[in-house]
Amino acid sequence: MRVQHHFDTFGLSRLYEDQAADDLPGIELSIEEAFQAGGARDVRVHLEGQARSRARHYKNSWMLALYEALADDQWFCSGGFRQVVAG
């Protein structure tokens, strides 16, 4: 309830959506290369590495949550990333 209130009051959903949209194109090539090398499994491993890297300095950041969620998403790792980045 408290988290929802903060999201609504401060427009965090839109803010984080915009920030993610800015961040993902910056790693598009590395995701594609991981996919070409080993498919969804390698994309997942790559994204887990991105999450670990961010966790070292930003334990409560939206970036950590983003990369953990993307690594957990089979559709994204199986090629859906192409639609997200292009869209």
N, CA, C and O atoms as a CHARMM CRD file, in Angstrom:
* protein
*
  348
    1    1 MET  N      0.81900  -1.19000   0.00000 PROA 1      0.00000
    2    1 MET  CA     0.00000   0.00000   0.00000 PROA 1      0.00000
    3    1 MET  C      0.87100   1.26600   0.00000 PROA 1      0.00000
    4    1 MET  O      0.61600   2.21600  -0.74000 PROA 1      0.00000
    5    2 ARG  N      1.88800   1.24900   0.83900 PROA 2      0.00000
    6    2 ARG  CA     2.78300   2.39800   0.93000 PROA 2      0.00000
    7    2 ARG  C      3.55000   2.60600  -0.37200 PROA 2      0.00000
    8    2 ARG  O      3.69300   3.73200  -0.85000 PROA 2      0.00000
    9    3 VAL  N      4.04300   1.49900  -0.94100 PROA 3      0.00000
   10    3 VAL  CA     4.78000   1.59000  -2.20300 PROA 3      0.00000
   11    3 VAL  C      3.86700   2.11200  -3.30500 PROA 3      0.00000
   12    3 VAL  O      4.26300   2.98600  -4.07600 PROA 3      0.00000
   13    4 GLN  N      2.65800   1.58600  -3.38500 PROA 4      0.00000
   14    4 GLN  CA     1.70400   2.04500  -4.40500 PROA 4      0.00000
   15    4 GLN  C      1.43900   3.53800  -4.26400 PROA 4      0.00000
   16    4 GLN  O      1.35800   4.25700  -5.26000 PROA 4      0.00000
   17    5 HSD  N      1.30500   3.99900  -3.03300 PROA 5      0.00000
   18    5 HSD  CA     1.08200   5.42500  -2.78000 PROA 5      0.00000
   19    5 HSD  C      2.24200   6.25500  -3.33800 PROA 5      0.00000
   20    5 HSD  O      2.01500   7.27900  -3.98100 PROA 5      0.00000
   21    6 HSD  N      3.47000   5.82400  -3.09900 PROA 6      0.00000
   22    6 HSD  CA     4.63700   6.54700  -3.61900 PROA 6      0.00000
   23    6 HSD  C      4.66200   6.53500  -5.14900 PROA 6      0.00000
   24    6 HSD  O      4.95300   7.54800  -5.78600 PROA 6      0.00000
   25    7 PHE  N      4.35300   5.37000  -5.72400 PROA 7      0.00000
   26    7 PHE  CA     4.32000   5.29900  -7.18900 PROA 7      0.00000
   27    7 PHE  C      3.29500   6.26500  -7.75300 PROA 7      0.00000
   28    7 PHE  O      3.56800   6.96500  -8.72800 PROA 7      0.00000
   29    8 ASP  N      2.12400   6.30500  -7.15000 PROA 8      0.00000
   30    8 ASP  CA     1.05300   7.18400  -7.63700 PROA 8      0.00000
   31    8 ASP  C      1.37600   8.65900  -7.39600 PROA 8      0.00000
   32    8 ASP  O      1.22300   9.48900  -8.29200 PROA 8      0.00000
   33    9 THR  N      1.81800   8.97500  -6.19300 PROA 9      0.00000
   34    9 THR  CA     2.06300  10.36300  -5.81200 PROA 9      0.00000
   35    9 THR  C      3.20400  10.98800  -6.61000 PROA 9      0.00000
   36    9 THR  O      3.10800  12.13900  -7.03800 PROA 9      0.00000
   37   10 PHE  N      4.26300  10.24700  -6.80700 PROA 10     0.00000
   38   10 PHE  CA     5.45100  10.80400  -7.45300 PROA 10     0.00000
   39   10 PHE  C      5.60300  10.40400  -8.92000 PROA 10     0.00000
   40   10 PHE  O      6.60900  10.73800  -9.54700 PROA 10     0.00000
   41   11 GLY  N      4.63600   9.70600  -9.46500 PROA 11     0.00000
   42   11 GLY  CA     4.70100   9.31500 -10.87400 PROA 11     0.00000
   43   11 GLY  C      5.88200   8.40600 -11.17600 PROA 11     0.00000
   44   11 GLY  O      6.47900   8.49800 -12.24900 PROA 11     0.00000
   45   12 LEU  N      6.22000   7.53400 -10.24200 PROA 12     0.00000
   46   12 LEU  CA     7.41900   6.70200 -10.39000 PROA 12     0.00000
   47   12 LEU  C      7.30400   5.69900 -11.52100 PROA 12     0.00000
   48   12 LEU  O      8.30300   5.36700 -12.15900 PROA 12     0.00000
   49   13 SER  N      6.12000   5.22100 -11.77500 PROA 13     0.00000
   50   13 SER  CA     5.95000   4.25200 -12.86000 PROA 13     0.00000
   51   13 SER  C      6.41900   4.83900 -14.18900 PROA 13     0.00000
   52   13 SER  O      7.18000   4.20800 -14.92200 PROA 13     0.00000
   53   14 ARG  N      5.97000   6.02000 -14.48300 PROA 14     0.00000
   54   14 ARG  CA     6.35400   6.69600 -15.73200 PROA 14     0.00000
   55   14 ARG  C      7.84800   7.03100 -15.73800 PROA 14     0.00000
   56   14 ARG  O      8.52800   6.87000 -16.75200 PROA 14     0.00000
   57   15 LEU  N      8.34100   7.49500 -14.59900 PROA 15     0.00000
   58   15 LEU  CA     9.75900   7.84200 -14.48100 PROA 15     0.00000
   59   15 LEU  C     10.64300   6.62600 -14.76100 PROA 15     0.00000
   60   15 LEU  O     11.58300   6.70800 -15.55100 PROA 15     0.00000
   61   16 TYR  N     10.33900   5.49600 -14.11200 PROA 16     0.00000
   62   16 TYR  CA    11.15200   4.29900 -14.29500 PROA 16     0.00000
   63   16 TYR  C     10.99200   3.72500 -15.70200 PROA 16     0.00000
   64   16 TYR  O     11.93500   3.17400 -16.27000 PROA 16     0.00000
   65   17 GLU  N      9.80500   3.86000 -16.24800 PROA 17     0.00000
   66   17 GLU  CA     9.58500   3.40600 -17.63000 PROA 17     0.00000
   67   17 GLU  C     10.46700   4.19900 -18.58800 PROA 17     0.00000
   68   17 GLU  O     11.09600   3.62500 -19.47800 PROA 17     0.00000
   69   18 ASP  N     10.51100   5.50300 -18.40800 PROA 18     0.00000
   70   18 ASP  CA    11.35000   6.35500 -19.26200 PROA 18     0.00000
   71   18 ASP  C     12.83300   6.03400 -19.09200 PROA 18     0.00000
   72   18 ASP  O     13.57800   5.98400 -20.07100 PROA 18     0.00000
   73   19 GLN  N     13.26000   5.81700 -17.84600 PROA 19     0.00000
   74   19 GLN  CA    14.66400   5.51600 -17.60200 PROA 19     0.00000
   75   19 GLN  C     15.05600   4.17100 -18.21000 PROA 19     0.00000
   76   19 GLN  O     16.13900   4.03900 -18.78000 PROA 19     0.00000
   77   20 ALA  N     14.18900   3.18400 -18.09000 PROA 20     0.00000
   78   20 ALA  CA    14.46900   1.87600 -18.68900 PROA 20     0.00000
   79   20 ALA  C     14.53700   1.99500 -20.20500 PROA 20     0.00000
   80   20 ALA  O     15.39200   1.38100 -20.84200 PROA 20     0.00000
   81   21 ALA  N     13.64500   2.77800 -20.77600 PROA 21     0.00000
   82   21 ALA  CA    13.64600   2.97400 -22.22500 PROA 21     0.00000
   83   21 ALA  C     14.93400   3.63800 -22.69200 PROA 21     0.00000
   84   21 ALA  O     15.38200   3.40100 -23.81300 PROA 21     0.00000
   85   22 ASP  N     15.52800   4.46000 -21.84900 PROA 22     0.00000
   86   22 ASP  CA    16.80600   5.09500 -22.17900 PROA 22     0.00000
   87   22 ASP  C     17.97500   4.13700 -21.99300 PROA 22     0.00000
   88   22 ASP  O     18.96300   4.22800 -22.72200 PROA 22     0.00000
   89   23 ASP  N     17.88400   3.22600 -21.03800 PROA 23     0.00000
   90   23 ASP  CA    18.99800   2.34000 -20.69300 PROA 23     0.00000
   91   23 ASP  C     19.11700   1.14900 -21.64800 PROA 23     0.00000
   92   23 ASP  O     20.22600   0.78100 -22.03500 PROA 23     0.00000
   93   24 LEU  N     18.01600   0.55700 -22.02400 PROA 24     0.00000
   94   24 LEU  CA    18.05200  -0.67100 -22.83100 PROA 24     0.00000
   95   24 LEU  C     18.74900  -0.52000 -24.18500 PROA 24     0.00000
   96   24 LEU  O     19.50300  -1.41600 -24.56400 PROA 24     0.00000
   97   25 PRO  N     18.53600   0.55400 -24.92300 PROA 25     0.00000
   98   25 PRO  CA    19.26100   0.66800 -26.19800 PROA 25     0.00000
   99   25 PRO  C     20.78000   0.66400 -26.02400 PROA 25     0.00000
  100   25 PRO  O     21.50500   0.30200 -26.95000 PROA 25     0.00000
  101   26 GLY  N     21.26300   1.06000 -24.85800 PROA 26     0.00000
  102   26 GLY  CA    22.69600   1.08600 -24.60200 PROA 26     0.00000
  103   26 GLY  C     23.32100  -0.29400 -24.49200 PROA 26     0.00000
  104   26 GLY  O     24.53500  -0.44000 -24.63300 PROA 26     0.00000
  105   27 ILE  N     22.49800  -1.31200 -24.24100 PROA 27     0.00000
  106   27 ILE  CA    23.03400  -2.67500 -24.14700 PROA 27     0.00000
  107   27 ILE  C     22.44100  -3.58900 -25.22600 PROA 27     0.00000
  108   27 ILE  O     22.61800  -4.80700 -25.17500 PROA 27     0.00000
  109   28 GLU  N     21.75000  -3.01000 -26.18400 PROA 28     0.00000
  110   28 GLU  CA    21.11500  -3.78000 -27.25000 PROA 28     0.00000
  111   28 GLU  C     22.11300  -4.69000 -27.96900 PROA 28     0.00000
  112   28 GLU  O     21.82900  -5.87100 -28.17400 PROA 28     0.00000
  113   29 LEU  N     23.25100  -4.17200 -28.34700 PROA 29     0.00000
  114   29 LEU  CA    24.24000  -4.95600 -29.08100 PROA 29     0.00000
  115   29 LEU  C     24.74200  -6.12300 -28.24400 PROA 29     0.00000
  116   29 LEU  O     24.87500  -7.23400 -28.75800 PROA 29     0.00000
  117   30 SER  N     25.02000  -5.89500 -26.97300 PROA 30     0.00000
  118   30 SER  CA    25.52900  -6.98400 -26.13600 PROA 30     0.00000
  119   30 SER  C     24.47300  -8.06800 -25.92000 PROA 30     0.00000
  120   30 SER  O     24.81000  -9.24700 -25.81700 PROA 30     0.00000
  121   31 ILE  N     23.21200  -7.68100 -25.85000 PROA 31     0.00000
  122   31 ILE  CA    22.13600  -8.68100 -25.72900 PROA 31     0.00000
  123   31 ILE  C     22.04400  -9.49200 -27.01800 PROA 31     0.00000
  124   31 ILE  O     21.92800 -10.71700 -26.97900 PROA 31     0.00000
  125   32 GLU  N     22.09400  -8.81500 -28.14700 PROA 32     0.00000
  126   32 GLU  CA    22.02100  -9.51500 -29.43700 PROA 32     0.00000
  127   32 GLU  C     23.20900 -10.46200 -29.60300 PROA 32     0.00000
  128   32 GLU  O     23.04500 -11.59000 -30.06700 PROA 32     0.00000
  129   33 GLU  N     24.38800 -10.00900 -29.23100 PROA 33     0.00000
  130   33 GLU  CA    25.57300 -10.86700 -29.33400 PROA 33     0.00000
  131   33 GLU  C     25.44500 -12.09200 -28.42700 PROA 33     0.00000
  132   33 GLU  O     25.82600 -13.19600 -28.81600 PROA 33     0.00000
  133   34 ALA  N     24.91800 -11.90000 -27.24300 PROA 34     0.00000
  134   34 ALA  CA    24.70100 -13.02900 -26.33200 PROA 34     0.00000
  135   34 ALA  C     23.70100 -14.00500 -26.93600 PROA 34     0.00000
  136   34 ALA  O     23.87900 -15.21900 -26.84000 PROA 34     0.00000
  137   35 PHE  N     22.65700 -13.48200 -27.55400 PROA 35     0.00000
  138   35 PHE  CA    21.64300 -14.33800 -28.17600 PROA 35     0.00000
  139   35 PHE  C     22.24100 -15.13000 -29.34300 PROA 35     0.00000
  140   35 PHE  O     21.97900 -16.32400 -29.49000 PROA 35     0.00000
  141   36 GLN  N     23.03300 -14.46500 -30.15600 PROA 36     0.00000
  142   36 GLN  CA    23.66000 -15.13700 -31.29400 PROA 36     0.00000
  143   36 GLN  C     24.63800 -16.21900 -30.82900 PROA 36     0.00000
  144   36 GLN  O     24.78200 -17.25400 -31.47900 PROA 36     0.00000
  145   37 ALA  N     25.29400 -15.97700 -29.72400 PROA 37     0.00000
  146   37 ALA  CA    26.27800 -16.93600 -29.21700 PROA 37     0.00000
  147   37 ALA  C     25.63800 -18.15800 -28.58400 PROA 37     0.00000
  148   37 ALA  O     26.14500 -19.26900 -28.73700 PROA 37     0.00000
  149   38 GLY  N     24.53100 -17.96900 -27.87400 PROA 38     0.00000
  150   38 GLY  CA    23.98200 -19.11700 -27.14000 PROA 38     0.00000
  151   38 GLY  C     22.50700 -19.05700 -26.84100 PROA 38     0.00000
  152   38 GLY  O     22.02700 -19.74100 -25.93700 PROA 38     0.00000
  153   39 GLY  N     21.77500 -18.24300 -27.59300 PROA 39     0.00000
  154   39 GLY  CA    20.33300 -18.20100 -27.43100 PROA 39     0.00000
  155   39 GLY  C     19.88600 -17.59300 -26.11000 PROA 39     0.00000
  156   39 GLY  O     20.60100 -16.81300 -25.48100 PROA 39     0.00000
  157   40 ALA  N     18.68200 -17.97900 -25.71500 PROA 40     0.00000
  158   40 ALA  CA    18.05200 -17.40900 -24.52000 PROA 40     0.00000
  159   40 ALA  C     18.89500 -17.62400 -23.27200 PROA 40     0.00000
  160   40 ALA  O     18.95200 -16.75300 -22.40300 PROA 40     0.00000
  161   41 ARG  N     19.54200 -18.76100 -23.17700 PROA 41     0.00000
  162   41 ARG  CA    20.37100 -19.04900 -21.99300 PROA 41     0.00000
  163   41 ARG  C     21.47900 -18.01200 -21.83400 PROA 41     0.00000
  164   41 ARG  O     21.70100 -17.50800 -20.73300 PROA 41     0.00000
  165   42 ASP  N     22.16600 -17.69400 -22.90700 PROA 42     0.00000
  166   42 ASP  CA    23.25800 -16.71600 -22.81900 PROA 42     0.00000
  167   42 ASP  C     22.74300 -15.30100 -22.56300 PROA 42     0.00000
  168   42 ASP  O     23.40900 -14.50900 -21.89500 PROA 42     0.00000
  169   43 VAL  N     21.56100 -14.98000 -23.09000 PROA 43     0.00000
  170   43 VAL  CA    20.96000 -13.67900 -22.79500 PROA 43     0.00000
  171   43 VAL  C     20.66300 -13.59300 -21.30200 PROA 43     0.00000
  172   43 VAL  O     20.94300 -12.58100 -20.66000 PROA 43     0.00000
  173   44 ARG  N     20.09700 -14.65900 -20.76000 PROA 44     0.00000
  174   44 ARG  CA    19.77500 -14.69300 -19.33500 PROA 44     0.00000
  175   44 ARG  C     21.04900 -14.50200 -18.49100 PROA 44     0.00000
  176   44 ARG  O     21.06400 -13.71500 -17.54500 PROA 44     0.00000
  177   45 VAL  N     22.09500 -15.22000 -18.84400 PROA 45     0.00000
  178   45 VAL  CA    23.36700 -15.10300 -18.11900 PROA 45     0.00000
  179   45 VAL  C     23.91000 -13.67900 -18.21700 PROA 45     0.00000
  180   45 VAL  O     24.39400 -13.12700 -17.22900 PROA 45     0.00000
  181   46 HSD  N     23.83100 -13.09800 -19.38400 PROA 46     0.00000
  182   46 HSD  CA    24.30100 -11.71900 -19.59000 PROA 46     0.00000
  183   46 HSD  C     23.51200 -10.73900 -18.71100 PROA 46     0.00000
  184   46 HSD  O     24.09500  -9.87400 -18.05800 PROA 46     0.00000
  185   47 LEU  N     22.19400 -10.88200 -18.70100 PROA 47     0.00000
  186   47 LEU  CA    21.35700  -9.98200 -17.91600 PROA 47     0.00000
  187   47 LEU  C     21.57400 -10.18000 -16.41700 PROA 47     0.00000
  188   47 LEU  O     21.53700  -9.21700 -15.65000 PROA 47     0.00000
  189   48 GLU  N     21.79900 -11.40500 -16.00700 PROA 48     0.00000
  190   48 GLU  CA    22.11900 -11.66900 -14.60200 PROA 48     0.00000
  191   48 GLU  C     23.42500 -10.98200 -14.22700 PROA 48     0.00000
  192   48 GLU  O     23.56700 -10.47400 -13.11400 PROA 48     0.00000
  193   49 GLY  N     24.37600 -10.96600 -15.15300 PROA 49     0.00000
  194   49 GLY  CA    25.63700 -10.25000 -14.92300 PROA 49     0.00000
  195   49 GLY  C     25.41500  -8.75100 -14.80600 PROA 49     0.00000
  196   49 GLY  O     26.02900  -8.09000 -13.96900 PROA 49     0.00000
  197   50 GLN  N     24.53500  -8.21500 -15.64600 PROA 50     0.00000
  198   50 GLN  CA    24.19700  -6.78800 -15.56000 PROA 50     0.00000
  199   50 GLN  C     23.58800  -6.47500 -14.19300 PROA 50     0.00000
  200   50 GLN  O     23.90800  -5.45900 -13.57700 PROA 50     0.00000
  201   51 ALA  N     22.71200  -7.35600 -13.73300 PROA 51     0.00000
  202   51 ALA  CA    22.07800  -7.16100 -12.42000 PROA 51     0.00000
  203   51 ALA  C     23.11700  -7.21200 -11.30200 PROA 51     0.00000
  204   51 ALA  O     23.11200  -6.36300 -10.41100 PROA 51     0.00000
  205   52 ARG  N     23.99700  -8.19400 -11.34400 PROA 52     0.00000
  206   52 ARG  CA    25.04300  -8.29700 -10.31000 PROA 52     0.00000
  207   52 ARG  C     25.93000  -7.06200 -10.29200 PROA 52     0.00000
  208   52 ARG  O     26.30400  -6.56400  -9.23000 PROA 52     0.00000
  209   53 SER  N     26.25900  -6.57900 -11.47500 PROA 53     0.00000
  210   53 SER  CA    27.11000  -5.39700 -11.58200 PROA 53     0.00000
  211   53 SER  C     26.44700  -4.18500 -10.92800 PROA 53     0.00000
  212   53 SER  O     27.09700  -3.42700 -10.20800 PROA 53     0.00000
  213   54 ARG  N     25.16900  -4.01100 -11.17900 PROA 54     0.00000
  214   54 ARG  CA    24.44700  -2.88500 -10.59600 PROA 54     0.00000
  215   54 ARG  C     24.23700  -3.06400  -9.09600 PROA 54     0.00000
  216   54 ARG  O     24.22100  -2.08200  -8.35400 PROA 54     0.00000
  217   55 ALA  N     24.07800  -4.29500  -8.64800 PROA 55     0.00000
  218   55 ALA  CA    23.85500  -4.57800  -7.22600 PROA 55     0.00000
  219   55 ALA  C     25.06700  -4.20100  -6.38000 PROA 55     0.00000
  220   55 ALA  O     24.93100  -3.88800  -5.19700 PROA 55     0.00000
  221   56 ARG  N     26.22900  -4.23100  -6.97700 PROA 56     0.00000
  222   56 ARG  CA    27.44500  -3.88800  -6.22000 PROA 56     0.00000
  223   56 ARG  C     27.42100  -2.44600  -5.72500 PROA 56     0.00000
  224   56 ARG  O     27.95500  -2.14600  -4.65700 PROA 56     0.00000
  225   57 HSD  N     26.80200  -1.55100  -6.49800 PROA 57     0.00000
  226   57 HSD  CA    26.81300  -0.13900  -6.14300 PROA 57     0.00000
  227   57 HSD  C     25.43200   0.44400  -5.86900 PROA 57     0.00000
  228   57 HSD  O     25.30700   1.45900  -5.18500 PROA 57     0.00000
  229   58 TYR  N     24.40200  -0.19500  -6.40000 PROA 58     0.00000
  230   58 TYR  CA    23.04800   0.35100  -6.30800 PROA 58     0.00000
  231   58 TYR  C     22.07700  -0.74700  -5.86500 PROA 58     0.00000
  232   58 TYR  O     21.26700  -1.21400  -6.66600 PROA 58     0.00000
  233   59 LYS  N     22.15100  -1.15200  -4.62700 PROA 59     0.00000
  234   59 LYS  CA    21.38800  -2.29700  -4.13100 PROA 59     0.00000
  235   59 LYS  C     19.87800  -2.12500  -4.22300 PROA 59     0.00000
  236   59 LYS  O     19.15700  -3.11900  -4.31400 PROA 59     0.00000
  237   60 ASN  N     19.38600  -0.91000  -4.20100 PROA 60     0.00000
  238   60 ASN  CA    17.94300  -0.66500  -4.24000 PROA 60     0.00000
  239   60 ASN  C     17.52200   0.11300  -5.47600 PROA 60     0.00000
  240   60 ASN  O     16.53100   0.84300  -5.44000 PROA 60     0.00000
  241   61 SER  N     18.24700  -0.03000  -6.54700 PROA 61     0.00000
  242   61 SER  CA    17.95300   0.78200  -7.73100 PROA 61     0.00000
  243   61 SER  C     16.93200   0.12300  -8.64500 PROA 61     0.00000
  244   61 SER  O     16.70900  -1.08700  -8.60100 PROA 61     0.00000
  245   62 TRP  N     16.33000   0.94500  -9.45800 PROA 62     0.00000
  246   62 TRP  CA    15.40100   0.44800 -10.46500 PROA 62     0.00000
  247   62 TRP  C     16.16300  -0.39700 -11.49300 PROA 62     0.00000
  248   62 TRP  O     15.59200  -1.31600 -12.08000 PROA 62     0.00000
  249   63 MET  N     17.44500  -0.09300 -11.71200 PROA 63     0.00000
  250   63 MET  CA    18.22400  -0.84700 -12.70000 PROA 63     0.00000
  251   63 MET  C     18.41800  -2.29800 -12.26400 PROA 63     0.00000
  252   63 MET  O     18.30700  -3.21500 -13.07800 PROA 63     0.00000
  253   64 LEU  N     18.70200  -2.49800 -11.00200 PROA 64     0.00000
  254   64 LEU  CA    18.84700  -3.85400 -10.48800 PROA 64     0.00000
  255   64 LEU  C     17.54500  -4.61600 -10.67600 PROA 64     0.00000
  256   64 LEU  O     17.55100  -5.74900 -11.15700 PROA 64     0.00000
  257   65 ALA  N     16.43400  -4.00400 -10.30000 PROA 65     0.00000
  258   65 ALA  CA    15.12400  -4.64900 -10.46000 PROA 65     0.00000
  259   65 ALA  C     14.83700  -4.94400 -11.93000 PROA 65     0.00000
  260   65 ALA  O     14.31300  -6.00800 -12.25700 PROA 65     0.00000
  261   66 LEU  N     15.17400  -4.01600 -12.80800 PROA 66     0.00000
  262   66 LEU  CA    14.94300  -4.19900 -14.24200 PROA 66     0.00000
  263   66 LEU  C     15.70400  -5.40400 -14.77800 PROA 66     0.00000
  264   66 LEU  O     15.11300  -6.27500 -15.41700 PROA 66     0.00000
  265   67 TYR  N     16.99900  -5.46300 -14.52700 PROA 67     0.00000
  266   67 TYR  CA    17.79800  -6.54400 -15.09400 PROA 67     0.00000
  267   67 TYR  C     17.47400  -7.90000 -14.47800 PROA 67     0.00000
  268   67 TYR  O     17.55700  -8.92200 -15.15900 PROA 67     0.00000
  269   68 GLU  N     17.10600  -7.92000 -13.19900 PROA 68     0.00000
  270   68 GLU  CA    16.65800  -9.18500 -12.59700 PROA 68     0.00000
  271   68 GLU  C     15.36500  -9.65800 -13.24800 PROA 68     0.00000
  272   68 GLU  O     15.21800 -10.84100 -13.55400 PROA 68     0.00000
  273   69 ALA  N     14.42800  -8.73600 -13.46000 PROA 69     0.00000
  274   69 ALA  CA    13.15100  -9.09300 -14.08000 PROA 69     0.00000
  275   69 ALA  C     13.34000  -9.54700 -15.52100 PROA 69     0.00000
  276   69 ALA  O     12.72200 -10.52000 -15.95200 PROA 69     0.00000
  277   70 LEU  N     14.19000  -8.84900 -16.26900 PROA 70     0.00000
  278   70 LEU  CA    14.42400  -9.23200 -17.66700 PROA 70     0.00000
  279   70 LEU  C     15.09500 -10.60100 -17.75600 PROA 70     0.00000
  280   70 LEU  O     14.75000 -11.40400 -18.62200 PROA 70     0.00000
  281   71 ALA  N     16.03600 -10.86700 -16.87800 PROA 71     0.00000
  282   71 ALA  CA    16.71100 -12.16800 -16.87400 PROA 71     0.00000
  283   71 ALA  C     15.72700 -13.29100 -16.55700 PROA 71     0.00000
  284   71 ALA  O     15.91500 -14.43000 -16.98300 PROA 71     0.00000
  285   72 ASP  N     14.69600 -12.96700 -15.81900 PROA 72     0.00000
  286   72 ASP  CA    13.68300 -13.94800 -15.41800 PROA 72     0.00000
  287   72 ASP  C     12.59300 -14.15200 -16.47400 PROA 72     0.00000
  288   72 ASP  O     11.78100 -15.07000 -16.35700 PROA 72     0.00000
  289   73 ASP  N     12.57400 -13.31000 -17.48900 PROA 73     0.00000
  290   73 ASP  CA    11.49900 -13.32700 -18.49100 PROA 73     0.00000
  291   73 ASP  C     11.90600 -14.14300 -19.72000 PROA 73     0.00000
  292   73 ASP  O     12.73600 -13.70800 -20.51800 PROA 73     0.00000
  293   74 GLN  N     11.32500 -15.30800 -19.85800 PROA 74     0.00000
  294   74 GLN  CA    11.65700 -16.21800 -20.96800 PROA 74     0.00000
  295   74 GLN  C     11.38600 -15.57600 -22.32800 PROA 74     0.00000
  296   74 GLN  O     12.18400 -15.72400 -23.25300 PROA 74     0.00000
  297   75 TRP  N     10.26600 -14.86700 -22.45300 PROA 75     0.00000
  298   75 TRP  CA     9.93000 -14.22200 -23.72000 PROA 75     0.00000
  299   75 TRP  C     11.01500 -13.21700 -24.10200 PROA 75     0.00000
  300   75 TRP  O     11.48300 -13.21100 -25.24000 PROA 75     0.00000
  301   76 PHE  N     11.41200 -12.37200 -23.16000 PROA 76     0.00000
  302   76 PHE  CA    12.42800 -11.36100 -23.43600 PROA 76     0.00000
  303   76 PHE  C     13.73400 -12.01200 -23.86000 PROA 76     0.00000
  304   76 PHE  O     14.33900 -11.60800 -24.85400 PROA 76     0.00000
  305   77 CYS  N     14.17000 -13.01800 -23.11300 PROA 77     0.00000
  306   77 CYS  CA    15.44600 -13.67700 -23.38000 PROA 77     0.00000
  307   77 CYS  C     15.43200 -14.47900 -24.68400 PROA 77     0.00000
  308   77 CYS  O     16.48400 -14.71300 -25.27900 PROA 77     0.00000
  309   78 SER  N     14.26600 -14.89200 -25.12100 PROA 78     0.00000
  310   78 SER  CA    14.14800 -15.71400 -26.32800 PROA 78     0.00000
  311   78 SER  C     14.00800 -14.88900 -27.60100 PROA 78     0.00000
  312   78 SER  O     13.70500 -15.43900 -28.66000 PROA 78     0.00000
  313   79 GLY  N     14.22200 -13.59900 -27.51700 PROA 79     0.00000
  314   79 GLY  CA    14.16800 -12.75100 -28.69500 PROA 79     0.00000
  315   79 GLY  C     13.22400 -11.57700 -28.55300 PROA 79     0.00000
  316   79 GLY  O     13.23100 -10.67400 -29.38900 PROA 79     0.00000
  317   80 GLY  N     12.41000 -11.57200 -27.50500 PROA 80     0.00000
  318   80 GLY  CA    11.49800 -10.46000 -27.26400 PROA 80     0.00000
  319   80 GLY  C     12.22900  -9.13700 -27.07800 PROA 80     0.00000
  320   80 GLY  O     11.66500  -8.06700 -27.30800 PROA 80     0.00000
  321   81 PHE  N     13.47300  -9.21900 -26.66600 PROA 81     0.00000
  322   81 PHE  CA    14.27400  -7.99500 -26.48900 PROA 81     0.00000
  323   81 PHE  C     14.30900  -7.18900 -27.77500 PROA 81     0.00000
  324   81 PHE  O     14.39500  -5.96100 -27.73200 PROA 81     0.00000
  325   82 ARG  N     14.24400  -7.85400 -28.91000 PROA 82     0.00000
  326   82 ARG  CA    14.28800  -7.12200 -30.19700 PROA 82     0.00000
  327   82 ARG  C     13.06900  -6.23600 -30.34400 PROA 82     0.00000
  328   82 ARG  O     13.18600  -5.11800 -30.84500 PROA 82     0.00000
  329   83 GLN  N     11.92000  -6.69200 -29.92900 PROA 83     0.00000
  330   83 GLN  CA    10.69200  -5.88500 -30.01800 PROA 83     0.00000
  331   83 GLN  C     10.70200  -4.74400 -29.02300 PROA 83     0.00000
  332   83 GLN  O     10.24600  -3.64400 -29.33600 PROA 83     0.00000
  333   84 VAL  N     11.21500  -4.99100 -27.83200 PROA 84     0.00000
  334   84 VAL  CA    11.24500  -3.95200 -26.80200 PROA 84     0.00000
  335   84 VAL  C     12.17100  -2.82700 -27.19700 PROA 84     0.00000
  336   84 VAL  O     11.80500  -1.65800 -27.08500 PROA 84     0.00000
  337   85 VAL  N     13.35600  -3.15300 -27.65400 PROA 85     0.00000
  338   85 VAL  CA    14.34100  -2.13500 -28.01100 PROA 85     0.00000
  339   85 VAL  C     13.90500  -1.38300 -29.27300 PROA 85     0.00000
  340   85 VAL  O     14.11700  -0.17500 -29.38100 PROA 85     0.00000
  341   86 ALA  N     13.30200  -2.09000 -30.21900 PROA 86     0.00000
  342   86 ALA  CA    12.87200  -1.45000 -31.46900 PROA 86     0.00000
  343   86 ALA  C     11.63000  -0.59700 -31.26900 PROA 86     0.00000
  344   86 ALA  O     11.42000   0.38800 -31.97600 PROA 86     0.00000
  345   87 GLY  N     10.80300  -0.98600 -30.29400 PROA 87     0.00000
  346   87 GLY  CA     9.50200  -0.34300 -30.09200 PROA 87     0.00000
  347   87 GLY  C      9.58500   0.99800 -29.50200 PROA 87     0.00000
  348   87 GLY  O      8.55800   1.64100 -29.28400 PROA 87     0.00000
